[in-house]
């Protein structure tokens, strides 16, 4: 003030200092959901501990179950050649590359795998990143900014949405798989923005349906946008030899600007990749924060992915078996009157119960029949879309598939009847 003394700021509002996590609204909400789950009497279906390698079967608490809950689509996690390649790489290069590749973490196998992936996808170049989620986040977050527009499928994976939020671009979802709605949105919005990035997935991981990618290519060319396709669930699974959506739908992979994939599923490793033009990959190699400021992929993971792709190229019958199993599973579910939504012969088959409690109880009853399948409950999906989600692998036998669908139908019918009876009782 005028005579030089320092006055104390007066506290006028009393906003609570949130320095106790147990008081966070988000934490309280989580605890409420967990209590509700406990009231059903079913054990917690999350963080189940699995022993050993998960293939067509898995071991939980010493008991063997038929497994429909892992992404080991073509049975390569635990394949002796893949495990040996990972061990050899550790012997040769250690367990970490101990630096960003840009500085001193580069190993010969990084570039070799990147060339292999580019060939596999059918484009010029690719870049590896340490996580699939991180790949989407950093790539989307980096390639567009506040002057740009992102239009993404309404059922996009969390990593796509997170990337879009990070970018600061204007973000609008378009109705699931609806390229005509996208076309209309682009007509209205495109001219107001510098760059427009359209993002879709190959196979959708909740519903097991897929995009008509050639139609999206037509739309993106008409409006001069960038098109990005996330192949997490289609890389190694779709197309006659597992090359992905371009092989499955018969189009030139170069018509998609940005291919994204994860190595955690068919490639039985960990990490993600972006594949596309030389210029795109060069830009990301020198400037994408999640690549430049992050350690290079560990040698064992690089070698495992490389060996998986080698085995898959040599044994395309793994993909054939996966397709046959997926189609059989879907057909039997449909014949049994189960609601599989729009699943279209991909390795993801949902059985929609439309009620979280029924989904939870159904998965619990199947567990007693030695079948392990994950329930997907509200709020992960809308309550009316609660479901069991079956991941099919090339390793399942026809007998395992027939038994599983028969037991699912049996328990589901019983649960529906008992739910109807208890509703009638309560009037
Ligand atoms: N994209 C999609 C469509 C996914 O389903 C997933 C994970 N299931 C990811 C990205 C992230 O991949 P990762 O689990 O390998 O980090």
Boltz pocket constraint, residues with backbone or C-beta under 6 A from the ligand:
constraints:
  - pocket:
      binder: B
      contacts: [[A, 131], [A, 132], [A, 133], [A, 134], [A, 136], [A, 157], [A, 159], [A, 201], [A, 203], [A, 205], [A, 230], [A, 232], [A, 233], [A, 262], [A, 263], [A, 264], [A, 265], [A, 270], [A, 271], [A, 272]]
      max_distance: 6.0
